[in-house]
């Protein structure tokens, strides 16, 4: 059975054909790689600026510029992989994207340094980041689509939150391995070969994930579309723009907050503390490790609460916290006290974790299944390119230009404040909450555990 209101997408409540637990676990845990990669790049910014881009302020800016500019390829990859996923299945996307990510990480580990190849090293890094960003374009949205379509409706929020938690495990692995590398490898050894270790580890993880994904089942929702001859005949992207433009707008807005709270509030924080001279590179990375642990802890809790109470209430609480607390958290981190810095990092991490875990199921539920992957991929990656890829660079430049350390917190607060009204007025999509609402209006209806 499916239910809908005049202003919201269909909620499939009778989807009893669930994907096996093994496939759900493999798909959910495989988001480790995507987030390992981008978190690793951010955490190693100061090292890569020396090794690949010749160091100094110009080196840091170049490193962040490459990170930001290549994110523009995410929407391109999203358009390509989204179309493939909606027309040919979710499984092919998950296999091809991980294969390309494996090649990109291995290539990065083998890059010549600036001392060895001059400016060529920077151009090669740019090319590899472009390949990575293109392949990631359909990765996260493909995984979330797969989980939403394969999980029981009453557990969608929790199941998709596990993908967010595993992505944080990727971030935790990145910061932990970076911390261990910078702790035990120093000076010329770090700049010549030590920095390669985290990228080799990433390539091994990606290759193992690709092997595990080879046994994935196809999404039951897509298989039903094939049986019913409901797969889009033309471009899924054009179908999306014609029939579900508001869902795409809401996805972009929700993903914007998720991107800036994570990329600036968590990913950029170690660079912020190190560049501001508050902490050493190693200490800053260990602080990032604590933040990653905090995110992993709050993510499944937020997912469960969104299944019970609805997506909107949890998003609204997290959004208000982001708008009200982010500026203050950056202020206390800039004070230079280890205790205050840890407090600020943990609060920012908790806010980002709650928002991202609930946003995952929320954006997938905005769309009907025929264009779901295209809609998720385009809305999510477009927001990530602007509010994720460019945000650390903008934050660094604003702090350098104004010498006002809390500026990154203000960036987060403004984006959250703008998006909160959109969340307030969006329709609820959590199946249990929708059933309760309709039951109050129409009397007894489908059970909440259907």
N, C-alpha and C positions, 0 to 999 in steps of 0.2 A: 504493500500500500504506500502511496505517496500523498503527502499533504502540502498545501501551499496557501499563501494568502495573496491578495492582489498585488502586494508590493515586495514579495520575497520569492526566491527561487524554490524549486521543489525540494522537499526533504524526503529522501527515500527511507521509510521506516521499516519496510518488510524485506530488507536486503539480508536474508538469512544465509545466503551462499557466501560464507566468509573465506578469506584466504587462510591457508594453513598457518599455524603459529610460527613454523620455521621460516616461511617466506616473509611474514610480518617482521620477525626479528632481524632477518638479513637486510630487508629494505630499511627498517628503522635505524639499525646500527650503521648502515653504510653512509649516513650523512657525516660520519666522523671525518671522512677524507676531505670533503669540500671545506669544512670549517677549520680543519687542521692546516690546510694550505694557506688560506687568507690570513688566519690568525698568526701563523708562523711568519709570514712576510711582514706583517705589522710589528710583531715582537722583535724581529731581526732588522728593523729599519736602520738603526744606527750602525749596525755592522755592515749591512749591504751597502749603505751609503759610502762607506770607506772602501769596501772590497770591489764593488761593481761601478760606482759612480765617483770615485776619487776623493770622497770625503768633504768635510766642511759644511757650511750652511747650504751651499749649492748642491752638495751630494745628498743631504737629507731631503731637500725639496725635490730633486730629481727622482729619488726613490719613491716618495709619496705621489709624485706626478704620474709615474708609470703605473703605480697601484690604481690611481684614480682613472687615468685615461683608458686603461684596458677594460675597465668596468663598462665602458660604452659598448663593448662587444657582448655583454650579457643579454641585453634585449635582442640582439641579432640571433644569438644562440637560442634564446627563448622562442623566437618566432619560428626558427627551423625545427627545433626539437618539439615544441608545442604542437606544430602541425603533424609531425611524425607520430606523436603520442596519441592525438585525437583520431588519426586516420588509420594507423597501423598497429597501435597498441602501446601500452605503457612499458612493457618489458624491453622492447628494442631500444628505447631511449635510455633506460637505466644501464644497459650493456655498453652502448656506444659512448655515452658520456663518460663512464668510468674508464674505458679504454683510453680515451684522449687525455684524461686527467693523469693517468699513469705515465704516459709518454711525456707530458709537460713537466711533471715533478722530477722524473729521471733526467730529463734534459737540463733542468735547473741545477741539479746536483753536479752535473758534469761541465757547467759553464766555465770558461776561462775568466780569470779576474782582470780588473783594469790594469794591473801591473803586467799581466801577460799579453793582453790583446788591446789595450787602450780603449777607445770609445766603442769598439766593436762589442765589448762585453755588455755595455748598456743596451745596445740595439738588440743583441741576442736575448737579453732578459726581457725586453719589451715584446719580442716575438713570442716567447714562451708564455708570458703573462696573457697575451692575446689568445693563445690557444687554450690556456686554462680557463679564462673568462668565458670564451665561446662555449666550451664544453660544460661549464657549470651553469650556463644559461637555462638548461632544462633539467638540471640535476635535482635541486631541492624541490622544485615544483613537481617534478616527476615522482619523487619519493612520497611527498605529502598526498598527491592525488592517488597514488597506489594504496597508501595506508587508509585514507578516508573511504575509498571504494571497497576495501577489503575487510575493514573492521566492523564489528557490530555497531549500529547507530548509537546505542546508549553509551558506548565506550570510545567514540571517535576522539573526543577531546583528550582523553588519557592516552590513547594509542599514538595519536599524532604528537602529543607532548613528549613521548619517548624519543621520537626522531629529533626533537629540539634538544632533549637531554643528551642524546648521543652526539649531536653536533657540538655541544659544549664539552663532551669528552674529547672530541677532536681538538677543541681549543685548549683543554687541559693538557693533552698530550703535547701539543705544540709548545706551550709555555714551559712545561716541565722539561721536555727534551732540550729546549733552548737554554733553560736555566742550568741544566746539568752540563751542557756543552760549554757555556760561558764560565761555569764554575771550575771545570777541570782542564779546559784548554785556554791558553792565554797568549797575548801578544802576537808575534809573527805566525805561530802555529794556528791560532784562531783565524787569522786573516788569509792564510794560504790554503788550509784544508779543513779546519775545525767547523767552519760555518756550513760545510757541505753535509755534515752528518745528519742534521734534521731533515734535509731534503731527500737523502737516501732512505731514511726511515719512512718518509711519506710515500716514496715510490713503492717500497715493499708493502706498505699497508694498502695502497691503491691496487696493486697487483693481486693481493690476497682477496680483496673485496670483489674485484672483477671475477675471480674464480668462483667465489661464493654466489655471486649473482647469476651465474650461468644456470643455476637450478631453480630460479624463480618461476612461479606460476604467473599466468597473465591475470590481469584484473578481471574479476567476475562481471563487473559492470560493463567493461568493454566487450567481453565475450557475449554478453546478452545483446549489446548493440549490434554486433556482427550477426547474431542469429536473427534479430528482428530487422535487419537491413536498415539500421538507423545511423550508421556511421556517416558523417558528413561527406557528401559527394564532391563539394567544392572546397574552397579554402576555409578551414575552421576559424582562422583569424577574421576573415570577412564576416562569417556567421556570427562570431562573437561581437564585433563592432556594430553589427546591425541589430542584434537582438538583446544584448546584455551590456550596454555601455555603462550603466550605473554600477553594476557589479564590478566592472573593471576599475572604475574610479574609486570605489570603496576599498578594493584590494590594494591599489596604489597608496592610498592614504594610510591604511593600517600597516602596510609594509614599510612606509616611510618612517614611522615611529620605531618599529622594530629594528630598522637598519641603523638609525642614528643613535639609539640607545645602546646598541651593541658596538658598532664600529667606533663611536666616539667615547661612550661611557666605559667600555671594557677594552676594546682593541687598541685604541689610541692612548689609553691611560699610562702604560709603561713608557711609551715614547715621550709623553707629556712630562712625567716625573723625571725621566733621564735628561731630556733636553733642558728642562728648567733648572737642572743642577740640584734637585732635591734628593735624588737617590742614584746609586750606581746602576749600571745596566743589569747586573745580576740581581740586585735587590728589587729593582722595578719588575723584573720578570717573575720573581717569587711572589710579589704582590699580585700579579696577574694570575698566578696559580690559585691563590686563595679566592679570587673573584670567580674563576671558572668552577671551583668546587661549590661556591654559593649558588651559582646558576643551576648546576646539576641537582642540588638539593631542593630548590623551589619549583623546578619545572614540572615534575609529575604531580605535585600537590595542586598547582594551578590548573593543570589539565583535568584532574578529577573534579575540582570545584566548578570548572566550566561545564562539565557534563551534568552536574547536579543543579547548579543555580542558573546556568546560561552563560553564553560567551560575553554578552554585553556588560553585565555587572563586574566581572573580573577585569575586563579591558578598561572599564571606566576607572576602577580603583588604581590600576597600574598607570593609566594615563595621567590622572591627577597627581600621583606620586612623582612621575617624571617631570611634570610641569612645575611642581612646587619645590622639589628637593634637589634637582640636578645642579643648579647654580651654587647652592650651599655646599654640596658635596665636593665640587671642584675647588671651592674656596678653602675648605678644610684640608683637602689633599695638598694644596699649594703651600700650606703652612710649614711643611717640612717635618712634622712629627710623625714617626712611624705608626703610632697608635691612631692618630687622626687620619692618616693616609689609608690605613687598613679599613677604618670605619667607612670612609667615603667610597672606597672601592667596593666594599661588600654591599652597601646600600644601592649603588648604581647597578651592580651585578644582579641583585635581587629584582629590581624594577625591570631591567632588560629581560631577565629570565621569565618572569611572569607574563610580560607582554608577548614575547616571542612564542612561548608555548601555546598560548590561547589563540594567537593570531594564525597559527598554522592551520588549525581546523576551521577557523572563522572564514578565512579567505577561500578555502576549498569549497565550503558550503555556500558561497555566494553564487556559484555557477551551476547550470545544468550540466549533466555529464558529457553531452556532445561536444562542448567547447571548453570543458573544465581545465584541461591541461594547458591549452593556449591562453586562457584567461589568467590562470595562476602564474604561468611563466612570464607573460608580458607584464602584468601588474606588479608582480614581485620584483622581477629583475630591473624594470625601469626605475622603481623606487630605490632599489639597492644601488644602482649605478649613480644616482644623484645624491641620495642621503647616506649611502654607505661608502662607495668608492671615493667620492670627492670630499666627504666630510672630514676625514683625518687631515687631508691637505689643507682645507680651508681653516680648520681649527689651528693647525700649526702656523699658518700665515697670519691669522688674526692675532694669536698670542705674540708672535714676533713683532707685528706692526704696532700693537697697542700696549704691549708689556702688561696686559691685564690677564692674569692667569686663569680666572674663572670663566673666560669667554666660551670655552667648549660647553660648559654647563648651561649657559644661556642659549646656545644653539639648540640643545636638546629640549629645553623648556619651551622655546618658541614653537618648534615643530609639534610637540605634544599638545600645546594649547590650541593650535590651529586644527588638529585632527580630532580632538575630543568632541566637538559638536557633530562631526560626521558619525562617530561611533554612537553618540546619543540617539541620533535619528535613524540609524540603520535598523533593519528588522532583525529580530533574534533568529538564529539559525540552529541552535542546539536542539536536537530532536525532543528531548524530555521537556525542555522549557516550552517548545512550540505546542506539544501535546497538552501540557497543563493549561496553556493560554486558551487553546481551542476548546478544551473541556469546560472551562469556565463560561465560555461564550455560548457553546452549543449543547452542553450537557455531556454525558459519558461518551467517550470516543475510544480510539485505540489506546491500549495499555502503554504506560511509560516504558515497560521493559520489552516492548515489541521490537 
